[in-house]
């Protein structure tokens, strides 16, 4: 798999590139946001994953993530020292697929890279593509076009946010175990993905402006509570 590593510290990049190479990755190193964007030209090599450090010398990492997402749907993993949930939600809103908080374990990073790379499966693998729309009160979920609206206003969601919402919405009121959600949406059984699930749920609640839509069932998982029309 080709991987774009966006990291301004040459020592860190060299050490990480060596580890990634031993695990079969073909790494391209970009030292700034501008170098990363130049590597994403249409005629350039395609990447399976982009590993984006937020501490870049020329541009804010969040800004770079937004620009990357406008150019490609390649999965982006943010690397940041910011561990607060607001920073993580902000990154997800900009189109990041996951994040790793420094200092991180190399095994964890590799697991997250493999997890997000599974996004190459067909988008209808989770939601289905039967031409139907799910109607939940004022919430409308278009499965074929992967669009969501609330009271007629379109809500922009990331791929994983849509997959998560569509999964829960297909069986309102049914409790989905955390392990089941992680397996079907992230296509992995790795336990560390649980924190990512929590952040995606929080992001969905905020974007839809319906905190009660997705209910947390303590010790089990989540369920969607269908709103009144």
N, C-alpha and C positions, 0 to 999 in steps of 0.2 A: 504494500500500500504506500502511495506517495503521501507525505505529510509536510505541511508548511508550518515551520516553527518560527514564530515572531517573538524574538527575544533580543534585547539590546546588549546584554552582558555576554561577551564572547566566551568567557570561561564556563558559565552556566550552560550556554548553548552547546559548547563542544562536549561537555560531559553528558548532557542529555541526549545529544545526537548519537553519541557512541552507544548509549544504552538502547535507544530506539533502533539503531542499525542492527544490534545483536538480536533484536526481536523481529527482524524482517522488514523494517520501515525504510523507505527511501526518503531521506529528509532534505528539504530545501530550507536554508536558514535566511530569514529576513531580519535585519537589525533595526528596522524602523517601520513606522506605519506606512510610509510612502513605498518602501521596498516591498512590503507585503502586498500592497495594492497593485504594484507593477507586476508582481508574480502572478496575479490573477487575470491577466489579459486573456481574451478569448482564444488566441492562438497559442497560449502557453500550456504547460502540462496541467492535467487535471489532478486535483488533490482529493484524497479520501477524507481527511480531517485537517482542520486548522487549529493549531495550539497557539493561543494569543495571550501574551503577557500584557497586563494593563499599564505597566510602568515603562512607557516608551519615551524616547527623547524628543520626538518631533510633534506627536499628536497624542491627545488623550485616548487611552485604549478603548473606552466606550465609543468614542467617535469613530475610531477605526472599525470597530465591530459593526456599527451601523452602515458604514460604507461597504464593508465586505458583504453584508447581507443584501445590499442592493445589486451586487454584481454576481453573486453565486448562492446556491442553496447548500453548499458544502457545510457539513457540521462544524461548529466552532466551539471549542472548549476554552473558556477564559481561565487564566492563571492570575490570582490576585491575593494580596495579603489582607484584603477587606473581607471579614467574615460575617458582618452584620447582614440580616436578611434583606434590608432595603437595597443594599448594593447588589445583592444577588438577583433580586427581582428586577432591578433596573437593567442588569445585563441580559436577563431573559427577555425583557420587553424589547430590547434592541435586536434580538434575534439569536442570542447565544443559546446553545443546546445544553451546556453543562458548565461547571466551574470546578476548579481545584484551588483550595486555599493553601497558601504557603505557610510553613514548610509542609510539603506533601511527601508521601511515601511513593516511591517509584512504582511499586506494584499497584497502588491505587490509581495512579495516573494511567498506567497501561490498561487497567480494567475499564476505566472510563473511556479511553480512546476506542477500545473494542466495542464498548456498549453503544456509543454514538455512531460508530461506523455502520451499525446495523440499520441505519436510516436508509440505506440503499435499497431496502426491500420496497416493493410497490406500496404506494401510499394508501391504497385501499385494503391492505392486508389486515389492518386493525379495524377500520370503520366500515368496510364493505363499500360497494359501489352499485347499489341497486336502483339509483335514480330517485331515492326517497329523501324527504326532509323530515327531521324530527322537530316537533312543535311542543314546547314546554312553557305554557303561559305566554309571556311576551318574547321568549327566547326561541329563535329559529335556527336550526343547524342543518345546513345543506351538505349532505354527504358527498355528492359527486363533485361539487365545486369547492368543498372544504371552506365554506364561508359561514360565519355566524353573525347574527344580528339580534339586537335587543330593542324591542318596540320600533322596529324598522331601521334602526341605526346600526350600521356595520361595525363590528368589533374585530380589530386585527389581532389574530392569535398566531403564535409560533406553531410549527408542526406538532410538537409534542403536546402543547397545550390543547390543540384541536383534538388530537388522538385521545387524550385523557378525557376531555369533555364528552366526546362522542361515545367513548366506551361506557361511561357512567350513564349517559342520557339514553342509551338504548334499553336500559332496564332501570327506570326510575324507582327509587325506594329500596332497591336491592343493595345490600352491603357487599362491596368488593373488597376482598382482603388485599392488604398492601402487596403481598407477594404476587398475587394474581395480576394486579395492575402493573407492577414492575415487569412481570413476564410478558404481558400482552402489549404494553406501550413501549417499553425500553428493550424488550426481547432479551432479557438477561435475568439471572437469578442472583446476581451479586448483591449482597446485603447493603453495601455502601450507597446504592442508588436510592435508598429510602429517604435520605435528606433532600435529594433532588426532587423527589415526589412531593415532599412537603412544600418546597419552594414553588413548584408548579401549581399546586392547589392554591396557595396564597396569591399567586399572580393571577390565576383565573378569577378568584373572588374579587380582586381589585379591578381587573379589566371589565368584568361584567357588571360591576357595581352591585353585586348581589351576594353579600357575605354568607347568607343562609342557604344559598343554592346547593353548595357542597358541604355536607355534614360530616364531621369527624366522628367516627365510632371508635372510641378509645380502646386501644389494645387489639383492634381488628383491622380497620381500614376506613373507607369512605363510601358514602352513598349520595346520590343526587336527590334532592327534595324538590319535586316539581312545583313551581310557583303557580299562583292563581293567574288566570288569564287576564 
